[in-house]
Amino acid sequence: MLKPKKKISKKDIKQDTLLTSYAKATTFYYENKKYVNYVVTGLIIVIVAIFVYSNNKRANNEKAATELGKVFGIYDAAANDNRQFKVAIEGQPDRGIMGLKAIVDNYGSTASGEVARFYLANAYLNLGQCDEALKQFDNFSGGNSLLKSAALAGMGRCYEIKGDYTKAASNFERAANVHSDASTSPDYINSAARCYGLAGDKEKAISLFKRLKKEYPTSTFAREADRYITQFSA
């Protein structure tokens, strides 16, 4: 008498599939053991490198912030003594104070290093070293929109001093668009309009003066806008 065939359950099928997959994976591993180990080792190296890089960057950012804090008092004093900008740039090694240039050279890729770059550029601008200031302003890549806007305006000041009014106007306009702020944007829009006027682009100048009146009607610059609109419309 024939015995009835055992019914195969879903559990048996699942277990069989699992065993088959495990067997295939095991076979693949032993057949390609050398290459698999290379891949795993490579992944471990990448993970460790990312971890070390992140820790180093964090540590460097903290060092940059500390050094910036030391030199900022000198930079701040330059408001009353322009010669202090040079000291802020070079630092005072004998007092253990790293200059803005050294902070940027050593920690420029960090957030605090980028803030130091902004102040370095501004120090150069105040000393009349426009080419050096332009280089630092142009390389500024901080995430703070207010500082990015100020860096673009700094480039505008440099180009205005150099007599390139079209580039000056373009950078002032970009500065106003990057960060809208009642304390800075009216100045940037007014500067852009003035420089477009000096560059001979009167239509662009008038357009920006009208924008100034519309967006910041209570600003000091807006109150002077009509006079310039009349002048450039003549």
Backbone bond lengths (Angstrom), bond angles and torsions (degrees), N, CA, C in turn:
res aa  C-N    CA-C-N  psi(-1)  N-CA   C-N-CA  omega(-1)  CA-C   N-CA-C  phi
1 M - - - 1.454 - - 1.524 108.24 -
2 L 1.332 114.31 128.24 1.463 119.24 -179.07 1.523 110.70 -73.77
3 K 1.341 113.36 136.13 1.471 118.03 176.67 1.526 109.01 -80.69
4 P 1.328 116.66 140.77 1.470 118.90 179.01 1.534 110.34 -63.50
5 K 1.339 114.67 142.27 1.461 119.10 179.68 1.527 109.99 -68.19
6 K 1.329 114.66 140.31 1.460 119.66 179.61 1.521 108.91 -71.24
7 K 1.319 114.62 131.32 1.459 119.69 179.55 1.527 109.70 -74.48
8 I 1.333 115.65 128.86 1.465 119.96 -179.80 1.525 109.07 -84.47
9 S 1.320 115.27 123.19 1.466 120.52 -178.15 1.523 110.51 -85.27
10 K 1.335 114.95 165.52 1.469 120.81 176.04 1.523 110.75 -61.77
11 K 1.329 115.74 -33.59 1.462 121.27 179.34 1.518 110.37 -63.04
12 D 1.374 115.66 -42.04 1.470 120.27 179.67 1.525 110.50 -64.23
13 I 1.339 114.76 -42.59 1.472 119.50 179.92 1.524 110.37 -61.92
14 K 1.333 115.43 -43.80 1.456 121.20 -179.59 1.526 111.40 -62.30
15 Q 1.330 115.52 -44.45 1.465 120.37 179.61 1.515 110.94 -64.37
16 D 1.357 115.46 -40.68 1.463 120.24 -179.98 1.525 110.84 -64.09
17 T 1.341 116.65 -41.85 1.467 121.61 178.44 1.510 110.42 -63.49
18 L 1.329 115.58 -40.83 1.455 120.87 179.27 1.523 111.69 -63.04
19 L 1.344 115.03 -44.17 1.463 120.13 179.61 1.523 110.86 -64.32
20 T 1.356 115.45 -40.38 1.466 120.18 179.40 1.523 110.63 -63.23
21 S 1.348 115.89 -45.19 1.467 120.57 179.73 1.510 110.52 -63.21
22 Y 1.328 115.95 -40.62 1.477 120.18 179.57 1.522 110.15 -63.78
23 A 1.335 115.46 -42.12 1.467 120.19 -179.77 1.525 110.74 -63.43
24 K 1.340 115.68 -41.88 1.462 119.79 179.25 1.530 110.86 -64.47
25 A 1.328 115.51 -43.82 1.464 120.11 -179.72 1.522 110.85 -63.15
26 T 1.334 115.76 -42.40 1.465 120.63 179.80 1.520 110.46 -63.40
27 T 1.339 115.40 -44.01 1.475 120.30 178.88 1.515 110.70 -61.33
28 F 1.348 115.29 -45.05 1.480 119.74 179.83 1.523 110.60 -60.83
29 Y 1.341 116.30 -42.59 1.459 120.36 -178.17 1.522 111.05 -60.81
30 Y 1.373 116.36 -48.73 1.464 119.35 -176.14 1.521 111.88 -70.55
31 E 1.355 116.08 -29.36 1.462 118.58 178.26 1.533 111.31 -75.01
32 N 1.335 114.93 -28.23 1.467 119.38 -176.82 1.528 111.70 -122.87
33 K 1.322 115.13 29.72 1.460 121.16 -172.94 1.532 112.52 -52.89
34 K 1.321 116.07 -45.38 1.460 120.04 -176.59 1.524 111.09 -60.65
35 Y 1.356 116.30 -45.02 1.460 120.61 -176.87 1.523 111.86 -71.40
36 V 1.329 115.70 -38.25 1.462 120.28 178.37 1.524 109.95 -62.39
37 N 1.325 116.04 -43.20 1.467 120.11 178.66 1.523 111.96 -62.57
38 Y 1.350 115.57 -37.57 1.459 119.20 177.03 1.525 111.17 -61.23
39 V 1.341 115.20 -44.34 1.473 120.52 -178.68 1.518 110.51 -63.54
40 V 1.334 116.24 -47.31 1.468 121.02 -179.73 1.522 110.46 -61.30
41 T 1.341 115.58 -46.15 1.464 119.71 178.64 1.522 110.96 -60.45
42 G 1.341 115.34 -41.23 1.462 120.22 179.01 1.519 111.97 -61.66
43 L 1.324 116.02 -42.75 1.468 120.43 178.87 1.521 111.00 -63.37
44 I 1.330 116.19 -42.14 1.469 120.38 179.08 1.522 110.26 -61.73
45 I 1.344 116.06 -42.70 1.467 120.31 179.91 1.533 110.19 -62.15
46 V 1.335 116.58 -43.20 1.469 120.88 179.76 1.520 110.97 -62.46
47 I 1.339 116.07 -45.33 1.471 120.78 -179.53 1.523 110.86 -62.08
48 V 1.333 115.93 -44.86 1.469 120.32 179.27 1.527 110.09 -64.04
49 A 1.336 116.64 -41.96 1.465 120.83 -179.45 1.529 110.96 -61.98
50 I 1.334 116.33 -42.81 1.466 120.67 178.68 1.529 110.39 -62.80
51 F 1.335 115.73 -42.62 1.464 120.77 179.98 1.533 110.80 -62.77
52 V 1.335 115.82 -46.54 1.471 120.64 -179.25 1.527 110.03 -64.84
53 Y 1.350 115.74 -43.34 1.474 120.56 -179.72 1.526 110.93 -60.61
54 S 1.345 116.59 -44.93 1.465 120.97 -179.62 1.520 111.02 -62.88
55 N 1.345 115.95 -43.46 1.460 119.64 179.27 1.524 111.86 -65.31
56 N 1.343 115.76 -41.80 1.463 119.91 179.45 1.528 111.42 -65.10
57 K 1.343 115.31 -40.86 1.459 119.21 -179.46 1.518 110.61 -65.24
58 R 1.330 116.02 -40.00 1.468 120.31 178.27 1.536 109.82 -63.42
59 A 1.326 115.80 -44.63 1.468 120.36 -179.68 1.530 110.67 -64.66
60 N 1.334 116.73 -41.74 1.461 120.63 179.50 1.522 111.70 -65.94
61 N 1.331 115.89 -36.15 1.461 119.58 178.18 1.527 110.18 -63.94
62 E 1.327 115.80 -40.67 1.467 120.10 178.72 1.534 110.85 -65.90
63 K 1.347 116.34 -39.18 1.470 120.01 177.75 1.528 110.14 -64.21
64 A 1.338 116.25 -43.41 1.466 120.59 179.98 1.525 110.69 -62.07
65 A 1.340 116.27 -42.00 1.465 120.52 179.55 1.526 110.53 -62.94
66 T 1.323 116.14 -40.42 1.470 120.64 179.32 1.524 110.96 -64.16
67 E 1.341 116.25 -46.75 1.462 120.45 -179.54 1.525 111.40 -66.38
68 L 1.322 116.61 -37.21 1.467 120.64 178.62 1.526 110.12 -64.59
69 G 1.324 115.63 -39.05 1.464 120.01 177.74 1.520 111.93 -61.50
70 K 1.333 117.03 -36.70 1.475 121.41 -179.67 1.532 112.08 -68.05
71 V 1.342 115.73 -41.21 1.465 119.52 -173.99 1.525 112.68 -87.05
72 F 1.323 117.25 -15.66 1.458 119.08 -173.47 1.528 112.36 -64.25
73 G 1.333 117.28 -31.39 1.463 120.15 177.93 1.518 111.52 -59.81
74 I 1.333 116.37 -37.96 1.468 121.42 178.37 1.528 109.70 -68.68
75 Y 1.340 115.51 -44.68 1.468 120.06 178.93 1.525 110.44 -59.87
76 D 1.316 116.67 -43.37 1.456 121.97 -178.39 1.533 110.95 -64.24
77 A 1.331 116.64 -35.64 1.464 121.23 -179.54 1.528 111.61 -68.39
78 A 1.333 116.78 -18.71 1.461 120.97 -178.63 1.524 112.29 -66.79
79 A 1.331 117.22 -15.28 1.465 120.46 177.29 1.527 110.11 -61.60
80 N 1.321 116.62 -29.34 1.467 121.55 179.54 1.528 113.22 -105.46
81 D 1.315 115.94 -12.90 1.467 120.55 -179.20 1.528 108.25 -146.00
82 N 1.334 115.75 98.30 1.464 121.54 -174.13 1.529 113.16 -56.13
83 R 1.327 117.17 -25.26 1.467 121.02 -178.83 1.531 112.12 -65.00
84 Q 1.333 115.16 -22.08 1.459 119.29 -178.28 1.537 112.75 -69.04
85 F 1.320 116.89 -18.25 1.466 119.19 177.09 1.527 110.24 -62.88
86 K 1.329 116.13 -39.76 1.468 119.71 178.90 1.525 110.39 -65.19
87 V 1.329 116.62 -39.41 1.464 120.82 178.01 1.525 109.96 -64.58
88 A 1.336 115.84 -40.86 1.469 119.99 179.34 1.525 110.89 -62.95
89 I 1.321 116.83 -36.96 1.469 121.50 179.10 1.524 110.68 -67.81
90 E 1.314 116.32 -46.09 1.471 120.87 -174.23 1.523 113.64 -87.99
91 G 1.349 116.86 -23.04 1.453 120.47 -178.73 1.520 112.20 79.01
92 Q 1.313 116.02 -176.15 1.464 122.41 176.73 1.527 108.51 -133.93
93 P 1.337 116.43 81.42 1.470 121.48 -176.35 1.531 113.64 -53.71
94 D 1.348 116.15 -33.90 1.458 119.49 -179.14 1.530 112.08 -66.28
95 R 1.335 116.39 -21.84 1.463 121.28 177.89 1.537 111.62 -103.92
96 G 1.337 115.15 6.74 1.464 119.58 -179.99 1.510 113.50 73.45
97 I 1.346 116.56 26.09 1.464 120.99 -179.64 1.529 109.52 -107.95
98 M 1.302 116.25 114.48 1.460 121.59 178.31 1.530 109.54 -78.67
99 G 1.321 116.37 136.47 1.459 120.64 179.95 1.516 112.61 -76.51
100 L 1.331 116.01 164.46 1.463 121.27 -179.72 1.528 111.45 -58.53
101 K 1.323 116.73 -39.65 1.472 120.01 -179.45 1.525 110.86 -62.72
102 A 1.326 117.15 -43.63 1.466 120.84 -179.88 1.526 111.00 -67.00
103 I 1.316 116.85 -36.75 1.477 119.87 178.42 1.526 109.53 -62.95
104 V 1.331 115.85 -43.89 1.472 119.85 179.16 1.524 110.88 -66.01
105 D 1.329 116.74 -42.40 1.473 120.49 179.94 1.529 111.77 -62.27
106 N 1.329 116.14 -36.85 1.468 120.24 -175.33 1.528 114.03 -92.55
107 Y 1.329 116.38 -32.41 1.471 119.20 -173.00 1.531 112.61 -131.51
108 G 1.327 116.63 23.73 1.460 120.98 -175.50 1.515 115.65 -60.53
109 S 1.338 117.45 -20.13 1.464 120.01 -178.04 1.530 112.71 -85.73
110 T 1.319 117.22 -3.53 1.464 121.04 -179.52 1.524 110.17 -96.27
111 A 1.332 116.36 165.99 1.464 121.24 179.59 1.531 111.16 -61.70
112 S 1.336 116.53 -45.58 1.468 120.36 179.35 1.525 110.94 -68.26
113 G 1.330 116.49 -32.87 1.459 120.94 176.60 1.517 111.73 -64.34
114 E 1.342 116.37 -35.41 1.462 120.70 178.11 1.530 110.87 -69.53
115 V 1.321 116.90 -36.17 1.469 119.93 175.85 1.528 109.26 -63.72
116 A 1.347 115.92 -41.48 1.466 120.39 177.13 1.530 110.21 -61.73
117 R 1.341 117.04 -36.61 1.469 121.24 178.72 1.532 110.88 -62.06
118 F 1.326 115.62 -41.00 1.467 119.58 178.89 1.530 110.55 -61.06
119 Y 1.340 116.01 -47.17 1.464 119.58 -179.56 1.524 111.48 -67.88
120 L 1.318 117.11 -33.03 1.463 121.22 176.49 1.527 109.69 -62.83
121 A 1.329 116.49 -46.43 1.463 121.29 179.37 1.526 110.46 -61.20
122 N 1.320 116.03 -43.08 1.459 120.19 -179.27 1.528 111.45 -66.00
123 A 1.335 116.10 -36.09 1.467 120.03 177.22 1.528 110.31 -64.18
124 Y 1.340 116.38 -44.08 1.463 119.91 177.31 1.527 110.58 -60.89
125 L 1.325 117.02 -41.87 1.468 121.23 -179.54 1.530 110.52 -61.33
126 N 1.324 116.69 -43.25 1.463 120.78 -179.87 1.522 112.36 -67.43
127 L 1.313 116.72 -22.72 1.465 121.17 176.98 1.531 111.44 -90.23
128 G 1.339 116.75 -0.55 1.461 121.09 179.39 1.515 114.07 80.11
129 Q 1.335 117.62 11.72 1.466 121.74 179.18 1.540 108.65 -91.93
130 C 1.331 114.25 74.48 1.472 120.13 -170.64 1.524 114.03 -64.15
131 D 1.323 117.62 -37.13 1.467 119.36 -178.70 1.532 111.31 -64.48
132 E 1.339 115.81 -42.46 1.468 119.83 177.84 1.529 110.36 -66.97
133 A 1.323 115.67 -40.42 1.465 120.12 179.25 1.526 110.50 -63.06
134 L 1.328 116.56 -44.76 1.471 120.79 179.37 1.522 111.51 -58.69
135 K 1.312 115.52 -42.83 1.473 120.27 -178.68 1.525 110.85 -60.25
136 Q 1.323 116.53 -44.80 1.471 120.17 -178.88 1.530 112.02 -73.05
137 F 1.324 117.05 -41.12 1.464 119.66 177.49 1.531 110.32 -61.44
138 D 1.326 115.94 -41.92 1.467 121.08 -178.30 1.522 111.83 -67.45
139 N 1.334 117.47 -31.48 1.468 121.86 179.93 1.523 112.98 -85.27
140 F 1.324 116.45 -6.66 1.467 119.56 -178.72 1.530 109.35 -64.33
141 S 1.327 116.19 129.41 1.466 120.23 -178.64 1.528 111.71 -137.12
142 G 1.319 115.86 29.09 1.461 119.64 178.63 1.518 111.83 -66.16
143 G 1.320 116.56 156.14 1.461 121.38 -177.41 1.511 114.36 -84.23
144 N 1.332 117.54 -10.00 1.460 121.29 -178.48 1.531 109.71 -77.37
145 S 1.346 117.06 118.18 1.469 120.76 -175.58 1.523 112.27 -66.28
146 L 1.338 117.19 -31.31 1.464 120.27 178.63 1.528 110.33 -64.95
147 L 1.348 116.96 -44.61 1.461 120.37 178.62 1.523 111.49 -70.18
148 K 1.338 117.11 -36.29 1.464 120.44 177.24 1.521 109.91 -61.82
149 S 1.329 115.70 -42.86 1.455 121.09 177.58 1.527 110.77 -62.17
150 A 1.331 116.13 -44.15 1.466 120.90 179.71 1.527 111.40 -65.38
151 A 1.343 116.79 -34.93 1.466 120.95 178.17 1.526 110.48 -65.34
152 L 1.326 116.79 -41.09 1.468 120.77 177.76 1.526 110.65 -65.25
153 A 1.345 115.56 -40.22 1.463 119.43 176.80 1.525 110.23 -64.64
154 G 1.333 116.65 -36.31 1.464 120.86 176.23 1.515 111.06 -60.84
155 M 1.338 116.63 -40.77 1.460 120.21 176.40 1.525 110.08 -63.72
156 G 1.338 115.13 -38.75 1.461 119.40 177.12 1.519 112.03 -59.65
157 R 1.338 116.63 -43.10 1.469 121.22 178.89 1.534 110.12 -61.97
158 C 1.322 115.61 -42.94 1.470 119.94 -179.47 1.526 111.04 -61.35
159 Y 1.333 116.40 -48.30 1.467 119.56 -179.26 1.525 111.60 -65.70
160 E 1.349 116.51 -34.05 1.461 119.62 177.75 1.529 110.13 -64.58
161 I 1.324 116.98 -43.82 1.464 121.33 178.23 1.531 110.41 -61.97
162 K 1.343 116.46 -36.99 1.461 121.19 -179.21 1.530 111.94 -78.53
163 G 1.342 117.00 -7.32 1.461 120.71 177.76 1.513 115.04 86.49
164 D 1.333 117.21 8.53 1.462 120.90 177.33 1.539 107.52 -94.20
165 Y 1.337 115.94 82.47 1.463 121.14 -170.49 1.527 113.62 -70.80
166 T 1.325 117.53 -29.17 1.469 119.48 178.64 1.523 110.59 -66.45
167 K 1.333 117.16 -47.23 1.466 120.65 177.79 1.526 110.99 -66.13
168 A 1.314 115.72 -36.51 1.463 120.15 178.41 1.531 109.31 -61.42
169 A 1.324 116.44 -49.63 1.464 121.37 -179.15 1.521 111.74 -60.57
170 S 1.342 116.43 -42.74 1.461 121.24 -179.44 1.521 111.50 -60.43
171 N 1.327 116.49 -43.22 1.466 120.17 -179.55 1.517 112.45 -70.79
172 F 1.334 117.72 -37.58 1.463 120.18 175.94 1.534 110.29 -62.94
173 E 1.330 115.85 -41.17 1.459 119.96 179.85 1.524 111.11 -65.19
174 R 1.321 116.91 -42.82 1.466 120.78 176.63 1.525 110.72 -61.54
175 A 1.322 116.33 -39.14 1.463 120.61 179.28 1.519 110.83 -60.23
176 A 1.328 116.59 -41.91 1.463 121.16 179.98 1.524 111.70 -67.53
177 N 1.328 116.64 -30.18 1.464 120.86 -177.84 1.523 113.45 -83.59
178 V 1.337 116.93 -28.08 1.466 120.94 -177.94 1.518 111.81 -69.91
179 H 1.333 116.07 -38.04 1.472 119.66 -177.57 1.527 108.93 -143.88
180 S 1.342 116.59 115.55 1.460 121.10 179.11 1.520 109.29 -88.29
181 D 1.323 115.08 119.65 1.463 120.03 -177.94 1.527 108.37 -151.72
182 A 1.312 116.64 129.71 1.467 121.05 -176.04 1.525 113.01 -63.56
183 S 1.328 116.27 -21.02 1.465 119.07 -178.22 1.528 113.09 -86.92
184 T 1.328 117.60 -19.68 1.469 119.96 -177.43 1.533 113.86 -123.18
185 S 1.319 117.93 -37.56 1.469 121.02 -174.45 1.530 113.87 -58.45
186 P 1.350 119.82 -42.42 1.472 118.30 178.32 1.527 112.44 -57.23
187 D 1.325 116.78 -40.12 1.467 121.62 178.04 1.524 110.38 -63.62
188 Y 1.343 116.68 -44.42 1.463 120.12 -178.57 1.538 111.55 -65.80
189 I 1.335 116.57 -42.59 1.476 120.01 179.63 1.522 109.84 -65.39
190 N 1.327 116.65 -43.11 1.462 121.26 179.00 1.530 110.79 -61.93
191 S 1.340 116.18 -42.13 1.472 120.40 179.80 1.523 110.81 -66.04
192 A 1.344 115.88 -39.69 1.468 119.64 178.21 1.527 110.29 -63.52
193 A 1.332 116.70 -44.80 1.467 120.91 179.64 1.530 111.05 -62.61
194 R 1.322 116.30 -44.01 1.471 121.00 179.92 1.527 110.61 -61.04
195 C 1.337 116.46 -43.95 1.474 119.93 -177.61 1.524 111.83 -71.15
196 Y 1.350 117.05 -35.18 1.468 118.41 174.92 1.528 109.55 -62.92
197 G 1.340 115.89 -38.68 1.461 119.93 177.50 1.521 111.15 -62.40
198 L 1.332 116.46 -43.72 1.463 120.67 178.74 1.528 111.69 -65.86
199 A 1.345 115.60 -28.71 1.473 120.11 179.00 1.527 111.69 -81.20
200 G 1.349 116.85 -6.48 1.462 120.96 178.73 1.510 114.43 93.52
201 D 1.338 117.31 1.40 1.467 120.71 178.93 1.539 108.65 -92.99
202 K 1.324 115.32 78.37 1.464 121.17 -174.02 1.527 112.53 -67.57
203 E 1.329 116.55 -36.21 1.469 119.83 -179.69 1.531 111.05 -61.96
204 K 1.315 116.16 -43.42 1.466 120.78 178.85 1.521 109.86 -66.14
205 A 1.327 116.43 -39.17 1.461 120.90 179.35 1.523 110.27 -62.61
206 I 1.327 117.30 -46.91 1.468 121.57 179.74 1.518 110.71 -61.76
207 S 1.352 116.49 -41.78 1.466 121.14 179.98 1.524 111.09 -59.38
208 L 1.329 116.80 -41.48 1.462 120.66 -178.94 1.530 111.82 -73.38
209 F 1.317 117.50 -35.43 1.469 119.38 176.32 1.534 110.20 -64.68
210 K 1.329 116.87 -37.32 1.464 120.63 176.77 1.527 110.99 -67.24
211 R 1.334 115.84 -38.78 1.467 120.26 176.16 1.532 110.08 -62.17
212 L 1.315 115.56 -41.06 1.465 121.36 179.60 1.528 110.34 -59.80
213 K 1.322 116.89 -44.31 1.469 121.32 179.64 1.523 111.68 -65.10
214 K 1.342 115.54 -36.79 1.459 120.48 -176.54 1.530 111.97 -75.46
215 E 1.332 116.91 -45.86 1.467 120.82 -173.85 1.526 113.55 -85.03
216 Y 1.331 116.93 -31.63 1.473 119.83 -177.23 1.535 109.65 -134.01
217 P 1.329 116.46 61.64 1.475 121.01 -173.89 1.529 114.95 -62.28
218 T 1.323 117.68 -24.34 1.466 120.19 -177.79 1.537 113.25 -92.27
219 S 1.318 117.09 -1.84 1.467 120.03 -178.20 1.531 110.82 -74.01
220 T 1.316 115.39 155.69 1.467 121.42 177.86 1.519 110.72 -59.35
221 F 1.347 116.51 -39.58 1.465 121.07 -177.96 1.522 111.81 -66.58
222 A 1.327 117.40 -35.59 1.464 121.19 -179.55 1.525 111.38 -64.62
223 R 1.329 116.12 -32.98 1.460 119.94 -178.64 1.527 111.69 -68.99
224 E 1.337 115.84 -20.77 1.464 120.53 178.81 1.531 112.33 -96.50
225 A 1.329 115.81 -6.83 1.470 119.97 -172.35 1.525 113.63 -62.59
226 D 1.340 116.83 -41.29 1.471 119.75 -177.76 1.523 112.27 -58.76
227 R 1.320 115.92 -37.17 1.469 120.25 179.80 1.527 110.79 -62.06
228 Y 1.341 116.08 -42.67 1.466 120.59 179.72 1.532 111.51 -71.45
229 I 1.336 116.55 -37.21 1.469 120.29 178.60 1.522 109.51 -61.30
230 T 1.330 116.32 -43.32 1.480 121.39 178.63 1.524 110.22 -64.49
231 Q 1.340 115.26 -41.37 1.476 120.24 -178.56 1.526 111.08 -64.26
232 F 1.353 116.85 -44.59 1.471 119.77 -177.30 1.529 112.78 -79.44
233 S 1.320 116.83 -15.99 1.462 120.60 179.35 1.522 112.01 -84.78
234 A 1.326 116.36 -15.20 1.468 121.05 -175.80 1.534 111.06 -69.04
